[in-house]
Amino acid sequence: MSAGSRGVLSAAIVLFVSILVSSASPQPAPRAPDAPLHITINAVPIEAFEPGNQGRVRFGPLEFRGGLELSSSYREFGGVSALRLFPDGEHFISLTDKGRWIRGRIAYQRGRPVAVEDVEMAPILGPDGRPLAGRGWYDAESIAMDGGTLYVGIERVNRIVRFDYGRQGLLARGQPIPLPAGIASLPNNKGLECLEFVPSPMPGAGTLIAISERGLDSAGNIRGFLIGGPTPGEFSVARHDDFDVSDCAILPDASLALLERRFTWTTGIAVRLRRIPLTAFAPGAVVDGDLILSADMGYQIDNLEGLSVNRTSRGDVMLTMVSDDNFSRLQRTILLQFTLIGE
């Protein structure tokens, strides 16, 4: 064997041994996720939805219950993009644009919200136990709830992640679920914005309804998807007056309340709510519905992106909305509550 050959062989042996030693060496264990952090939320009451008309409480079929302007010294608080209240109407789970959970309890006096207490925040974790934001899956925008299971829509990457929240709480690890191929083609900053799980015995029970913010079909309507359930497929939501979808929640009358938002530099923010029967949702359908709320800058609104529906202990149907301040000093995090009259 030549000297050159012996040199190559020696180098190969050294490399092989180093690989064996490396593989045999104990690897550092993955860092345990941070425990949820308790934070303090400051709440300033919003006494009237229409500041110029303090005595008005009725707005179409909705009656204003009260509201709060929320703030915190904790720098990660803000960017609230989705909300789900639990059946007691007090405890809630929410999330932020930057991939963090917020959970806590709304305190009431005489049926009006007065404070947000027992608040915790924690990173939303991926399958490997690391924060989702660390892999670029940070723009969490929507939540659906099926008992103890939560589904979270992530807009930038157009994925839906499932969490066993009932057993693991804020330390649950998200598992991506299979999605229709069409979701991958949504714009990465106008993608999944609304998620809702249809409970039994409502029409389409077992379906996960997913609607984009402004992923448009060939007719200029907003694309949506029926995932699982009896009739999976794609549908569209009729788009009017340049409004985009920001969230949705199912009402007890088996309809979907659709929260929409529009912003222009000349008129500012406007929001509205539409109600669409669940029976209208089917593959290939273009759904539309009645307007139940419309508000502009003359009302106490901001960038409303979260909507939740529940029944109170008195049997009232309560709608709770929350705004995303985009971590900007020019915007606010506000929580608004209404009763749907006649339900």
N, C-alpha and C positions, 0 to 999 in steps of 0.2 A: 504494500500500500504506500502511495506517495505521501510526502509530508503534507501536501495540500489536502489530500483525501482524509488523512488522519485529523487535520484541523477541522474540516467540515464535520466529521463524525463526532469529535469532541464537543463541538458547539451544539450539535443535535442532542447529545446526551445531557449536556448541561440544561438545555431548554426543556427536555422531557422531565428531568428531575425537578426543575423549578416548578413545572406545571403540577407534578405530583404533590410537592410540598405545599403549593398554594391551595390545591383542592382539599388537602388533608387539614389545612389550618382552619380553626374555627372562624366562621364569618360573623361579623357583628350582627346582632339581632336588630330587626327593624325597630325604629324608635316608636315607643308607645304614643298613641295620640294624646294630645292635651286634654285634660278634663274640662268639661264645660265651665265657663267663667261667668260668675254672677256679676251683673252690671246694674247700675241705677238708671232708670228712665225718668226724666222730668216731663210732666204733662201739664199743659195749659189748656183749660176748657175752651171749646168752641161753642158758644151759646146759641148762635143762630147760623143756619146754612146760608141765608141771604142777608149779609150785614146791613144792607140798606132797608131791610124790612124785618126788624127784630122779632115782631110778633108772628111772623108766618112760619108755620110748621108743616103745612101740607104742600106737596109738590107732585101733582098728578096722583097716582096710586100709592105714593110713598109719603110717610110721615117722618120728619126728622126727629130722632131720639136724642142726639147729642154728638159731640166730637171732641177730639183732643189733638193738640199740636205737640209732637214728641221730640225730645232731644236727649242727648247723653254726652258726657265728657269722654266716654270711651270711643276712641278714634275709629273702631271698626263698625260702629253703629251707623246705619244709613243705607241707602240703596235698596230699600225694602221692595221686593218685586212680586211677592205672592203671599197669600195668607189663607190658613184654614183654622176655623174655630172648632173645638171639640163640642160634643153634644150639650155640655153644660152651659155653653155660651160664654164662658169665662176664660178657660184655658185655650191657648192657641199655639200653633206652630207656624213659623214664617221663615223666609230666607232672603238673602241679599244678593245683589249683582256679583259680589266678590266671592261667592261660594261659602257663605256661613249661615248656619241655622240661628234663628232667634225663637225662643219659646218663653212663655210667661203667662200671666193672668191679668185679665181686665177686671178692675174693681168698679162696682156700680153703686150709685146712691139714687134711690127712687127711679130706677130703670135707666139712668143716664150714666155713661162712662165717666169716671172721675180720675182714674189712675191706671197705670200699667205696672204691675208688681211681680216679684219673684222671677225676674228676667235672667235668662242664661243665654250665652252665645258660645258656639263651637264651630270649627271647620266642618264642612260637609266632606265625608270620607269616601274614597273610591274603593274598589275591590281589594286593593293591596293595603288598605289601612292608611294610606297617605291622603292628604287633602286633595280634593278634586281640582282645586285651583292650581295646584302644583303641576298638573299635566295640561293646563290650558283650558280646562273645562270649568271656567269660572262664571260665566254669564247665566247663572241659574235664574229662571224667570217664571216658573209655574209649579204648582203642587196639585196633585190629586190624591184622594184618600179613599182607601178600601179597607175599612176596619183598622187593623194595626199596620197595614202596608201603605207606604207613601211612594208616590211616583213623582219624580222631579224632572222637568223639562229644562234642558240646557241649550240656550239659543245659539251660541257661537259655533257649536259643533253639531247642532241638530240631533241630539241624542236624548233618550229618556232612561233614567236610572231608577231602579226599584230598591227600596229600603225596608228592612224589617224593623220598623220603628217601635212596634208594639213590644218587642222583646229586648231590643238593644238601645232604644232611645237615641240620643244624639250621637252615640258612638257606633251606630249602625253603619255597615259598609255597603255602598251602593253597587248594584249589579246591573249593567246595561241590559236592556231587553231588546229582542228582535223588533225591527221596525219596517214598515213598508218602504220600498225603494224610493218612492217619490219624496220622502222627507229629506233625504240626502241632497236634493236639488234646491232646497229652500235657501234664500239669501242668509248669509251667516250672521247678519245683524237685524234681520227681520223674520227670523224663524219662529220656532215654537214658543208661543206666548200664553196659551191657554190649555190647561189640562183638566179633565173632569172624568171621574169614574161613575158609570151609571149603575145605581144599586137596584137590586130586586125589590119589588116586582115591576119596576118602571119599564117602558118600551126600550128595547135594546140593552137590557140588563147584562152586565158583564163586559160592556164595551168601554174602552178608554177613548174619550173624545179629545183630539188634539187639533188645535187651530193655530195657524201662524199669525204673526203680527201683520206682515204685509208681503207674504209670498203669494203672488198673483197668478191666476190662471190666464188662459188666452183671451178671456172676456173681461179681464180686469177685476175679477172678484177674488176674494181671499180664500186660499186653499186650506182645507181641513181634512182630517183623517179619522176613520173609525178603526181602531186597533182592537183585534180580538172580538169577542161577542158574536152574535148570530149573523151579522151581515158586515164583515169588514170591507173597507174600500175607501175611496177618496170622494170628497164632496167639496162644495164651495159655499161661502157665505157672501151674499150680495153686499157689495161695498157701496156706500152712499156718502157723498159730501167729503171725500178724502179722509174719512175716519179709519183708524187702524185698530186692531183688536189688542186689548191689554190683559184681559182675564175673562173667566167665566165660572159659573157655579149653577148647580141644578136646584130649581125651586120645587117645593112640595107638590105643585100641580103638574109635575112631569114636563116641565119646560126648562130650557137653558137660558139663564140670565147672562147676557153677553156685555161685558164692559168694554167700551171703546174710547179712544182718545185721539185728539187732533191738536197739532201745534203749528202755528205760523208766526213769523216775526211781527206781523201787523196786528193780529188779533189775540195772540197768546194761546193759552191752553183752553180747550173745550173738552168736555166728557159727556158721555151718554150711556144709557142702558137700554138694550133691546131684550125682548122675551121671545124665544123661538121654541115651539112645541118639539118635544123629543121625537114625535112621530114623523117629523119632517126630515130627519136625518137618515139618509140612505145613500149608497154608492151612486155617484153621478148627479145627485140632487144639488140644486142651488137654493139654500135656505134663506129665509128672511123672517122678520118678526116685528111686533109692535114696539114702539118707543115708550118706555116707562119713566125715563128721566133724561133731561137735557140741561146742561149747565155750562156757563162760560166764566170769564174772569170776574163777573159781578157776583159770584157765589164763592163760598169757602171751598175751593178746589185747588189741587195741585196736580202733579203728574200721577194720577191714580192708576195703579198697576195691579192691585190685589183686591179680590172679591171673595167673600165667604157668605154662605147662607146657613142659618140654623133656626130652630124653634126655641123660643124662650120658655121658661117654666110656666108662663101664662098662656102658652100656645101661640104667641105672636110669631110671624115669620120675620126674622131680622136679617137685614143685609148689612154687612160690614165691609167697608172699603179702606184701603191704605195706599199711601202715595210713596213713590220712589223719588228721593231728593237728589239722586245721582251724585251724592257726596258733595253737593254744591251749596255754598252759603246763600245763593240766590233762590234756593228752593226749600221746601219744607217737607217734613214727614208728618202727615196728618192722618188721623183715623176718624172715619165718619160712620155713623150708624143710622139706619132707617128701618121703619116697620112697613111691610107691604100690606096695605089695607085690604080687607075683604078676603084674605087667604086663611 
